[in-house]
Amino acid sequence: MKTKNVGVLFCRLKIDVWSSALNFAAFCADSQSFIGINYGQVADNLPSPSSTAKLLQSTSIQKVRLYGSDPAIIKALANTGIGIVIGTANGDIPGLASDPNFAKSWINTNVLPFYPASNIILITVGNEVMTSNDQNLMNKLLPAMQNVQNALNDASLGGKIKVSTVHPMGVLKQSEPPSSGSFDPSYGDLMKGLLEFNSANASPFAINPYPYFAYRSDTRPETLAFCLFQPNAGRMDGNTKIKYMNMFDAQVRVNQIASAKILYQ
């Protein structure tokens, strides 16, 4: 099944390393691969933003995802060439959806003072909104994304900085084998609208695939090795005869399949 036009797939594999603030992440795209981190701040004894920036420059890490838009961190990453993902809070979504001027103000505050010295590449509007059980928030997610996109367009940044939102694996109804992947039909037109936005704007469909949760719910003895990229026998998709050697690849593929089913069927 061809899924190229679904848009770039941005995915995250979270493994605790260094501290709870810095987590190893893998980001994968249509034709590129690179290593990134998720830069959380819910912790104590954190290194300063400038120290973190120096540390990142000493590694092969090329992307950083912030859960918000901390100006000190964004400034610290200036002139490093590291791609920066910033995000709006879920609580910002109603205002972004209802007031285009609020979206412009958000861009004026969180993007324009730093770009292009700070290489902001993506704005994520909210996090895991679709499984929040807040129907009002879910309904406002797409209009919020559209207003942020329009604000970027007005600032002549529409083709340079992408807009998306981040989903959990919980948006899937069926995930095994990957070829049977499908989104929960209860999200219906909402998910279709989000995917069409991603496709129209060539922006990533972003997911938080936590292999730990898959491991916790799968009692097969080989599951731990499958989740941790350790040697294992792999798992065959009986429909496609493709053998997956790790959980991460399988989770990426199931989202590609589920997205294609909505957009092209």
BAFI-3210 file (N, C-alpha, C; in Angstrom, 3 decimals, decimal comma, padded with zeros to 6 digits):
// residues 265
n [1|2|3|4|5|6|7|8|9|10|11|12|13|14|15|16|17|18|19|20|21|22|23|24|25|26|27|28|29|30|31|32|33|34|35|36|37|38|39|40|41|42|43|44|45|46|47|48|49|50|51|52|53|54|55|56|57|58|59|60|61|62|63|64|65|66|67|68|69|70|71|72|73|74|75|76|77|78|79|80|81|82|83|84|85|86|87|88|89|90|91|92|93|94|95|96|97|98|99|100|101|102|103|104|105|106|107|108|109|110|111|112|113|114|115|116|117|118|119|120|121|122|123|124|125|126|127|128|129|130|131|132|133|134|135|136|137|138|139|140|141|142|143|144|145|146|147|148|149|150|151|152|153|154|155|156|157|158|159|160|161|162|163|164|165|166|167|168|169|170|171|172|173|174|175|176|177|178|179|180|181|182|183|184|185|186|187|188|189|190|191|192|193|194|195|196|197|198|199|200|201|202|203|204|205|206|207|208|209|210|211|212|213|214|215|216|217|218|219|220|221|222|223|224|225|226|227|228|229|230|231|232|233|234|235|236|237|238|239|240|241|242|243|244|245|246|247|248|249|250|251|252|253|254|255|256|257|258|259|260|261|262|263|264|265]
n.u [000,850|000,641|001,872|003,000|002,014|000,669|001,958|004,798|005,944|006,251|007,784|008,085|010,226|010,393|012,810|014,116|016,895|019,886|018,302|014,999|014,354|015,595|015,088|015,789|015,016|013,542|013,151|011,312|011,047|009,656|011,765|014,070|016,239|016,954|018,319|016,791|015,848|013,486|012,789|012,064|010,853|009,915|011,195|013,918|017,078|018,052|020,160|021,419|019,856|021,849|023,978|022,835|022,488|025,156|025,885|024,239|025,291|027,637|027,042|025,394|022,840|020,096|017,600|015,246|012,582|010,447|008,122|006,707|007,209|009,591|011,369|014,041|015,278|014,866|016,348|018,889|019,447|019,947|021,649|022,802|021,983|020,344|017,238|014,170|011,321|008,446|005,696|002,176|000,153|-002,436|-004,433|-004,360|-005,707|-008,590|-008,595|-006,843|-008,348|-010,665|-009,944|-008,245|-006,400|-005,275|-003,800|-001,963|-000,695|000,492|002,378|003,873|005,019|006,314|007,726|008,665|010,590|012,814|013,371|015,149|017,446|017,218|016,370|013,463|011,260|008,832|005,552|003,680|000,355|-001,095|-001,199|-001,839|-004,594|-006,786|-007,412|-008,282|-010,797|-012,254|-014,595|-015,159|-012,639|-011,439|-012,983|-012,169|-009,574|-008,642|-009,510|-007,863|-005,281|-005,434|-005,637|-003,171|-001,522|-002,351|-001,476|001,284|001,551|000,853|003,052|004,935|006,097|004,981|005,795|008,063|008,009|006,315|003,009|001,331|-000,247|000,058|-000,365|-001,438|-000,736|-003,128|-005,131|-005,593|-007,641|-007,181|-004,160|-002,466|-001,928|000,459|-000,513|-003,240|-003,915|-005,908|-007,703|-009,538|-012,927|-014,603|-013,451|-013,718|-014,744|-013,236|-010,577|-010,086|-010,187|-007,934|-005,872|-006,185|-005,482|-002,750|-001,839|-002,447|-000,803|001,684|002,687|003,873|002,378|002,047|003,141|003,145|004,684|004,874|006,781|006,877|004,303|003,135|004,683|003,966|001,364|001,551|002,143|003,815|006,836|008,969|008,591|009,892|012,534|011,846|010,781|012,995|014,886|016,554|018,193|015,919|013,306|011,622|008,482|005,997|003,955|001,120|-000,483|000,959|003,380|005,615|008,318|008,691|011,209|011,354|009,450|009,139|009,366|007,105|005,074|005,323|004,669|002,015|000,639|001,053|-000,406|-003,000|-003,492|-003,425|-005,663|-007,774|-007,398|-007,347|-009,245]
n.v [-001,191|002,139|004,943|007,397|010,024|010,632|012,252|013,388|011,120|011,431|010,147|008,849|007,282|006,515|006,329|006,190|008,135|009,582|011,666|012,333|014,445|014,431|012,471|009,705|009,738|008,566|009,711|009,445|009,740|010,284|009,967|010,122|009,642|010,106|011,060|012,130|014,056|014,164|016,918|017,310|019,081|018,553|017,993|017,893|019,512|020,044|020,395|023,544|025,417|026,308|024,594|022,201|022,610|022,663|020,055|018,615|019,399|018,041|015,534|013,210|014,043|015,493|016,666|018,247|017,940|020,095|020,314|022,528|025,957|027,140|030,057|030,369|027,947|027,732|029,937|029,126|027,114|028,381|028,947|026,452|024,664|022,586|021,008|022,221|021,375|022,872|023,402|024,043|024,455|022,215|023,658|026,019|025,582|026,134|028,991|029,418|028,245|029,790|032,428|034,071|036,125|035,531|033,299|034,511|036,157|034,209|033,106|035,413|035,758|033,352|032,372|034,253|035,986|034,367|032,796|032,914|032,022|030,230|027,067|026,405|023,913|022,676|023,025|021,747|021,392|021,080|017,979|014,619|014,995|013,738|011,535|012,541|012,586|014,859|016,267|018,805|019,990|018,274|018,791|021,345|021,169|020,870|023,401|025,068|024,266|025,051|027,842|028,441|027,617|029,470|031,813|031,440|031,432|034,089|035,294|034,673|032,198|029,806|027,719|026,879|026,251|023,687|022,493|020,527|017,956|015,856|012,420|009,638|006,082|005,064|005,952|004,072|001,414|-001,165|-002,901|-005,023|-007,695|-005,325|-004,716|-004,744|-002,452|000,134|003,130|004,055|003,959|005,723|008,191|009,052|011,487|013,510|012,592|012,133|014,738|015,863|014,324|015,013|017,684|017,407|016,164|018,097|020,185|019,125|018,270|016,628|013,580|013,007|010,874|009,253|006,604|004,345|001,747|000,459|000,288|-001,462|-003,702|-004,174|-005,052|-007,347|-010,598|-012,468|-014,379|-013,394|-010,718|-008,589|-008,479|-007,914|-005,363|-003,927|-003,824|-005,971|-009,127|-011,315|-013,557|-012,245|-010,999|-012,150|-010,664|-011,999|-011,299|-009,726|-010,928|-009,766|-009,528|-008,264|-006,948|-005,524|-003,743|-001,023|-000,510|-001,898|-000,440|002,052|001,344|000,453|002,784|004,152|002,523|002,695|005,425|005,670|004,151|005,764|008,054|007,174|005,262]
n.w [000,000|-000,883|000,770|000,672|000,247|002,527|004,227|006,085|008,468|011,828|014,554|017,882|020,101|023,339|025,749|028,928|029,765|031,010|032,508|033,762|032,240|029,791|027,122|025,097|021,672|018,677|015,477|012,583|009,078|005,797|003,962|005,401|008,221|011,639|014,835|017,801|020,740|023,436|025,261|028,320|031,237|033,710|036,391|038,800|039,523|036,968|034,070|032,872|030,178|028,366|028,923|028,212|025,482|024,619|025,250|023,491|021,051|021,083|020,367|018,085|017,851|016,261|016,374|018,539|020,726|022,339|025,002|025,361|024,866|025,802|026,167|026,970|026,420|023,664|022,792|023,645|021,887|019,559|016,490|016,426|014,601|015,177|014,787|016,002|017,788|018,862|021,151|021,636|024,537|025,667|026,841|025,428|023,108|022,742|022,586|020,414|018,416|018,239|017,871|015,533|015,917|018,346|017,670|015,947|017,784|019,368|017,615|017,142|019,637|020,309|018,152|016,103|017,434|017,595|015,356|012,252|013,579|015,698|014,912|014,318|013,450|013,569|014,869|017,399|018,007|020,870|022,808|022,531|022,358|021,186|022,687|025,038|026,062|026,087|024,440|023,448|023,301|021,463|019,195|018,623|017,901|015,159|013,953|015,510|014,712|012,046|012,283|013,446|011,357|009,413|010,627|010,510|007,748|007,190|008,241|006,440|006,793|006,305|004,595|005,783|008,503|010,014|010,954|013,319|015,329|018,255|018,623|020,699|020,752|021,363|019,679|017,846|016,704|015,848|015,866|015,389|013,187|011,712|009,109|009,378|010,566|011,946|012,684|015,623|015,048|016,325|016,316|013,782|011,511|012,636|012,875|010,186|009,173|010,410|009,289|006,604|006,771|007,485|005,123|003,139|003,885|003,917|006,345|009,340|010,509|013,743|016,319|019,534|020,151|022,557|023,321|025,782|026,871|025,124|025,678|028,334|028,109|026,656|026,990|025,829|025,724|024,182|023,932|025,338|024,275|021,656|021,935|022,792|020,783|020,731|019,891|018,330|017,250|015,579|014,189|012,158|009,727|008,740|006,594|004,789|004,678|005,685|007,870|011,047|013,056|015,351|017,830|017,402|014,591|013,766|015,015|013,784|011,148|011,387|011,885|009,507|007,762|008,854|008,510|005,725|005,044|005,831|004,282|001,604|001,074]
ca.u [000,000|001,460|001,465|003,915|001,332|000,040|002,740|005,935|005,584|007,139|007,467|008,931|010,467|010,840|013,587|014,730|018,354|020,415|017,372|013,634|014,188|016,116|014,739|016,169|013,871|013,820|012,228|011,465|010,337|009,428|013,005|015,222|016,242|017,834|018,117|016,373|015,467|012,371|013,377|011,078|011,344|009,257|012,248|014,775|018,510|018,235|021,232|020,937|019,660|023,105|024,742|022,172|022,788|026,528|025,870|023,626|026,222|028,736|026,486|024,820|021,424|019,778|016,280|014,815|011,177|010,036|006,703|006,138|007,986|010,434|012,263|015,449|015,781|014,886|017,507|020,124|019,664|020,208|022,894|023,337|021,510|019,446|015,838|013,433|009,871|007,824|004,302|001,201|-000,508|-003,821|-005,283|-004,359|-006,440|-009,835|-008,288|-006,282|-009,405|-011,722|-009,434|-007,035|-005,425|-004,557|-002,809|-000,911|000,058|001,315|003,516|004,691|005,721|007,065|008,470|009,339|011,802|013,900|013,592|015,661|018,644|016,779|015,818|012,149|010,819|007,486|004,735|002,653|-000,790|-001,615|-000,586|-002,759|-005,930|-007,844|-007,780|-008,473|-012,204|-012,828|-015,115|-015,031|-011,238|-011,227|-013,627|-011,475|-008,172|-008,357|-009,525|-006,677|-004,160|-005,615|-005,312|-001,716|-000,975|-002,620|-000,589|002,597|001,475|000,877|004,417|005,786|006,820|004,140|006,509|009,314|007,674|005,115|002,053|000,671|-000,565|000,693|-001,346|-000,954|-001,111|-004,504|-006,099|-005,786|-008,584|-006,524|-002,744|-001,686|-000,637|000,458|-001,313|-004,650|-004,030|-007,028|-008,005|-010,818|-013,940|-015,297|-012,844|-014,363|-014,424|-012,214|-009,266|-009,951|-009,859|-006,547|-005,008|-006,261|-004,663|-001,349|-001,551|-002,509|000,281|002,932|003,150|003,960|001,423|002,944|002,666|003,946|004,585|005,627|006,859|006,680|002,899|002,913|005,323|003,206|000,105|001,825|002,855|004,659|008,184|009,943|008,158|010,871|013,587|011,225|010,628|014,280|015,801|017,488|017,986|014,691|012,885|010,784|007,065|005,549|002,609|000,629|-001,139|001,935|004,598|006,722|008,725|009,128|012,208|011,229|008,146|009,110|009,041|005,721|004,195|005,365|003,951|000,575|000,090|001,023|-001,511|-004,261|-003,663|-003,746|-007,029|-008,704|-007,227|-007,428|-010,270]
ca.v [000,000|003,326|005,909|008,533|011,303|010,854|013,277|012,861|010,482|011,791|009,204|008,995|006,116|007,104|005,481|007,051|008,203|010,775|012,093|012,344|015,607|014,148|011,116|009,324|009,654|008,283|010,395|008,860|010,491|009,594|009,598|010,475|009,119|010,879|010,859|013,326|013,873|014,900|017,737|017,623|019,935|018,189|017,307|018,832|019,425|019,993|021,240|024,793|025,312|026,464|023,358|021,176|022,880|022,221|018,599|018,132|019,641|017,079|014,243|013,173|014,408|016,532|017,243|018,354|018,272|020,720|020,119|023,861|026,891|027,861|030,926|030,177|026,775|028,072|030,815|028,373|026,265|029,231|028,778|025,096|023,865|021,534|021,264|022,387|021,222|023,541|023,015|024,805|023,682|021,847|024,751|027,108|025,189|026,897|030,342|029,346|027,865|030,799|033,782|034,104|037,060|034,822|032,474|035,415|036,575|033,074|033,059|036,610|035,615|032,115|031,990|035,326|036,531|033,381|032,198|031,584|031,619|028,975|026,345|025,835|023,179|022,138|023,424|020,758|022,019|020,136|016,664|013,512|015,570|012,858|010,558|013,314|012,472|016,208|016,404|020,198|020,196|017,506|019,495|022,603|020,922|021,197|024,861|025,656|024,006|025,879|029,227|028,529|027,561|030,759|032,813|031,222|031,896|035,553|035,707|034,120|031,033|028,638|026,622|026,618|025,661|022,866|022,458|019,239|017,641|014,586|011,405|008,411|004,866|004,758|006,319|002,896|000,369|-002,434|-002,619|-006,222|-007,324|-003,952|-004,531|-004,611|-001,233|001,042|004,034|003,864|004,646|006,764|009,481|009,354|012,642|014,329|012,084|012,359|016,149|016,083|013,718|015,835|018,864|016,992|015,904|019,345|021,084|018,348|018,286|015,261|012,945|012,785|009,873|008,878|005,146|003,860|000,279|-000,072|-000,067|-002,687|-004,782|-004,435|-005,728|-008,513|-011,528|-013,422|-014,319|-012,676|-009,331|-007,626|-008,342|-007,279|-003,942|-003,293|-003,956|-007,056|-010,261|-012,071|-014,264|-011,379|-011,321|-012,147|-010,210|-013,057|-010,753|-009,167|-011,751|-008,927|-009,847|-007,108|-007,382|-004,750|-003,141|000,332|-000,574|-002,338|000,659|003,053|000,849|000,358|004,130|004,439|001,772|003,264|006,740|005,455|003,640|006,886|009,029|006,646|004,235]
ca.w [000,000|-001,012|001,782|000,606|000,301|003,827|004,897|006,821|009,730|012,915|015,614|019,053|020,947|024,587|026,646|029,925|029,712|031,668|033,549|033,225|031,368|028,474|026,730|023,740|020,778|017,275|014,597|011,260|008,065|004,541|003,277|006,216|009,570|012,494|016,261|018,518|022,139|024,009|026,315|029,343|032,318|034,971|037,145|039,519|039,245|035,519|033,529|032,278|028,728|027,624|029,099|027,413|024,074|024,378|025,271|022,248|019,951|021,158|019,979|016,734|017,952|015,286|016,609|019,931|020,916|023,587|025,251|025,339|024,031|026,754|025,386|027,334|025,681|022,239|022,602|023,839|020,708|018,394|015,744|016,568|013,477|015,660|014,525|017,256|017,785|020,003|021,236|022,407|025,582|025,371|027,290|024,442|021,907|022,518|022,132|019,066|017,481|018,120|017,650|014,702|016,480|019,405|016,978|015,490|018,962|019,797|016,683|017,378|020,915|020,479|016,947|015,380|018,068|017,624|014,032|011,918|014,318|016,302|013,763|014,629|012,264|013,742|016,015|017,718|018,668|021,847|022,935|022,818|022,539|020,693|023,722|026,267|026,461|026,106|023,083|023,028|022,917|020,240|018,081|018,354|017,553|013,761|013,745|016,137|013,810|010,847|012,604|013,610|010,006|008,765|011,239|009,909|006,349|007,210|008,581|005,372|007,314|006,101|003,953|006,499|009,796|009,856|012,065|013,498|016,710|018,605|019,021|021,319|020,033|021,723|018,641|016,996|017,093|015,543|015,653|015,107|012,608|011,202|007,889|009,737|011,348|011,701|013,782|016,291|014,248|017,092|015,997|012,518|010,679|013,280|012,464|008,744|008,975|010,815|008,279|005,392|007,056|007,336|003,722|002,375|004,280|003,955|007,726|009,866|011,411|014,876|017,260|020,692|020,288|023,708|023,337|027,124|027,082|024,362|026,433|029,554|027,806|025,816|027,877|025,119|026,310|023,354|023,765|025,835|023,269|020,488|022,243|023,088|019,642|020,997|018,987|018,536|016,032|014,759|014,103|010,771|009,361|007,860|005,406|003,847|004,770|006,143|009,232|011,828|014,017|016,585|018,052|016,861|013,168|013,629|015,410|012,715|009,978|011,612|011,736|008,070|007,179|009,331|007,879|004,307|004,924|005,950|003,196|000,247|000,891]
c.u [000,883|000,968|002,278|003,201|000,607|000,742|003,855|005,453|006,645|006,816|008,501|009,028|011,101|011,559|014,290|016,252|018,775|019,521|015,993|013,415|014,647|015,838|015,166|014,919|014,342|012,753|012,408|010,572|010,312|010,726|014,237|015,102|017,244|017,470|017,733|016,090|014,181|012,898|012,268|011,700|010,667|010,235|013,019|016,228|018,798|019,449|020,635|020,708|020,958|023,973|024,158|022,489|024,198|026,616|025,331|024,580|027,386|028,299|026,019|023,342|021,143|018,450|015,985|013,336|010,981|008,545|005,956|006,969|008,841|011,449|013,732|016,054|015,879|016,084|018,813|020,467|019,917|021,585|023,565|022,976|020,560|017,999|015,047|011,937|009,345|006,337|003,441|000,597|-001,919|-004,775|-005,328|-005,291|-007,749|-009,576|-007,732|-007,359|-010,380|-011,231|-008,156|-005,976|-004,643|-003,474|-001,654|-000,038|000,974|002,555|004,445|005,540|006,703|007,916|009,303|010,565|013,021|014,300|014,184|016,909|018,390|015,943|014,511|011,596|009,365|006,842|003,680|001,559|-001,417|-000,917|-001,648|-004,176|-007,027|-008,248|-008,012|-009,877|-012,880|-013,316|-014,988|-013,615|-010,936|-011,802|-012,868|-010,034|-007,861|-008,453|-008,321|-005,447|-004,246|-005,258|-003,823|-001,037|-001,166|-001,724|000,833|002,624|001,568|002,263|005,438|006,642|006,068|004,844|007,755|009,087|006,344|004,259|001,422|000,164|000,007|-000,347|-000,681|-001,314|-002,559|-005,536|-006,390|-006,839|-007,946|-005,066|-001,903|-002,502|-000,690|-000,430|-002,800|-004,922|-005,209|-007,240|-009,368|-011,888|-014,693|-014,711|-013,273|-013,843|-013,358|-010,823|-009,050|-009,570|-008,424|-005,572|-005,021|-005,470|-003,184|-000,974|-001,488|-001,323|001,639|003,549|003,097|002,723|002,262|002,332|003,655|003,861|005,466|005,668|006,624|005,235|002,541|003,507|004,484|001,939|000,292|002,699|003,730|006,114|009,187|009,654|009,209|011,986|013,066|011,094|011,965|015,319|016,858|017,238|016,711|014,278|012,048|009,339|006,589|004,146|002,088|-000,020|-000,148|003,204|005,832|007,037|009,262|010,052|012,183|009,866|008,035|008,721|007,578|004,755|004,179|004,493|002,447|-000,077|000,056|-000,185|-002,847|-004,535|-004,074|-005,184|-008,057|-008,617|-007,554|-008,469|-011,651]
c.v [001,238|004,393|007,205|009,855|011,565|011,997|012,621|012,269|010,798|010,862|009,261|007,672|006,619|006,066|006,404|006,984|009,553|011,213|012,069|013,503|015,328|012,694|010,876|009,234|009,301|008,958|009,806|009,582|009,706|009,150|009,982|009,809|009,918|010,609|012,185|013,021|014,631|015,619|018,135|018,431|019,647|017,329|018,357|018,606|019,295|020,824|022,495|024,599|025,422|025,213|022,240|021,364|022,414|020,697|018,045|018,298|018,661|015,684|014,300|013,523|015,607|017,223|017,250|018,700|018,875|020,488|021,449|024,740|027,778|028,731|030,731|029,007|027,084|028,966|030,033|027,520|027,069|028,932|027,424|024,234|022,759|021,926|021,250|022,229|021,917|023,218|024,003|023,882|023,303|022,966|025,930|026,833|025,963|028,308|030,369|029,054|028,998|032,174|033,758|035,054|036,436|033,939|033,339|035,863|035,459|032,959|034,244|036,469|034,457|031,705|033,143|035,900|035,618|032,846|033,247|031,147|030,314|028,247|025,623|025,195|022,718|022,719|022,354|021,452|020,983|018,797|015,647|014,000|014,566|011,789|011,246|013,163|013,833|016,513|017,831|020,485|019,478|018,239|020,756|022,407|021,328|022,692|025,555|025,471|024,888|027,332|029,424|028,494|028,889|031,858|032,678|031,711|033,417|036,097|035,201|032,955|029,734|027,459|026,201|025,923|024,938|022,905|021,075|019,139|016,258|013,631|010,288|007,216|004,481|005,185|005,142|001,957|-001,002|-002,145|-003,845|-007,209|-005,927|-003,735|-004,390|-003,312|-000,368|001,919|003,705|004,640|005,730|008,147|009,978|010,537|013,528|013,889|012,308|013,808|016,461|015,523|014,512|017,126|018,526|016,821|017,197|020,248|020,393|018,385|016,882|014,844|012,451|011,820|009,692|007,360|004,645|002,328|-000,316|-000,519|-001,330|-003,888|-005,179|-005,251|-007,003|-009,484|-012,547|-013,273|-013,508|-011,173|-008,331|-007,407|-007,626|-005,774|-003,217|-003,439|-005,017|-008,216|-011,038|-012,688|-013,404|-011,843|-011,125|-011,589|-011,205|-012,556|-010,306|-010,001|-010,897|-009,297|-008,582|-007,590|-006,564|-004,074|-001,772|000,332|-000,966|-001,216|001,778|002,603|000,823|001,736|004,565|003,768|002,387|004,617|006,581|004,970|004,767|007,803|008,472|005,563|004,832]
c.w [000,000|-000,054|001,719|000,811|001,607|004,550|005,686|008,131|010,759|014,066|016,711|019,786|022,228|025,444|027,636|029,822|030,277|032,819|032,943|032,270|029,953|028,144|025,296|022,882|019,393|016,451|013,213|010,272|006,776|003,891|004,079|007,575|010,378|013,936|016,899|019,965|022,427|025,242|027,287|030,462|033,652|035,761|037,934|039,110|037,756|035,105|032,914|030,781|027,936|027,744|028,260|025,935|023,730|024,344|023,962|021,075|019,949|020,729|018,529|016,736|017,056|015,515|018,106|019,958|022,303|023,763|025,311|024,426|024,929|026,006|025,716|026,574|024,195|021,922|022,692|022,628|019,439|017,815|015,974|015,364|013,888|015,386|015,823|017,002|019,025|020,006|021,993|023,462|025,132|025,773|026,346|023,268|021,724|022,007|020,725|018,041|017,222|017,706|016,817|015,237|017,621|018,786|016,485|016,654|019,443|018,914|016,923|018,642|020,923|019,278|016,400|016,095|017,951|016,251|013,099|012,690|015,071|015,266|014,127|013,359|012,354|014,985|016,224|018,520|019,605|021,806|023,359|023,107|022,196|021,706|025,065|026,847|026,639|024,691|022,570|022,554|021,609|019,032|017,681|017,886|016,123|013,497|014,373|015,249|012,574|011,122|012,846|012,245|009,284|009,326|010,697|008,469|006,288|007,522|007,562|005,851|007,057|005,452|004,689|007,839|009,653|011,117|012,123|014,926|016,983|019,176|019,818|020,450|020,323|020,707|017,712|017,581|016,943|015,233|015,340|014,289|012,007|009,985|008,174|010,481|010,963|012,928|014,373|015,518|015,004|016,830|014,624|011,750|011,303|012,842|010,964|008,463|009,338|009,787|006,981|005,571|006,886|005,875|002,914|002,665|004,353|005,350|008,307|010,643|012,581|015,879|018,406|020,843|021,439|023,698|024,721|027,342|026,305|025,100|027,652|029,285|026,977|026,599|027,147|025,553|025,497|023,269|024,216|024,825|022,025|020,713|022,357|021,980|019,889|020,040|019,350|017,210|015,101|014,754|012,670|010,666|008,338|006,593|004,346|003,742|005,076|007,588|009,904|012,938|015,301|016,627|017,398|015,386|012,959|013,979|014,371|011,535|010,198|011,504|010,276|007,419|007,576|008,683|006,417|004,143|005,012|004,733|001,818|000,047|001,093]
res [m|k|t|k|n|v|g|v|l|f|c|r|l|k|i|d|v|w|s|s|a|l|n|f|a|a|f|c|a|d|s|q|s|f|i|g|i|n|y|g|q|v|a|d|n|l|p|s|p|s|s|t|a|k|l|l|q|s|t|s|i|q|k|v|r|l|y|g|s|d|p|a|i|i|k|a|l|a|n|t|g|i|g|i|v|i|g|t|a|n|g|d|i|p|g|l|a|s|d|p|n|f|a|k|s|w|i|n|t|n|v|l|p|f|y|p|a|s|n|i|i|l|i|t|v|g|n|e|v|m|t|s|n|d|q|n|l|m|n|k|l|l|p|a|m|q|n|v|q|n|a|l|n|d|a|s|l|g|g|k|i|k|v|s|t|v|h|p|m|g|v|l|k|q|s|e|p|p|s|s|g|s|f|d|p|s|y|g|d|l|m|k|g|l|l|e|f|n|s|a|n|a|s|p|f|a|i|n|p|y|p|y|f|a|y|r|s|d|t|r|p|e|t|l|a|f|c|l|f|q|p|n|a|g|r|m|d|g|n|t|k|i|k|y|m|n|m|f|d|a|q|v|r|v|n|q|i|a|s|a|k|i|l|y|q]
***
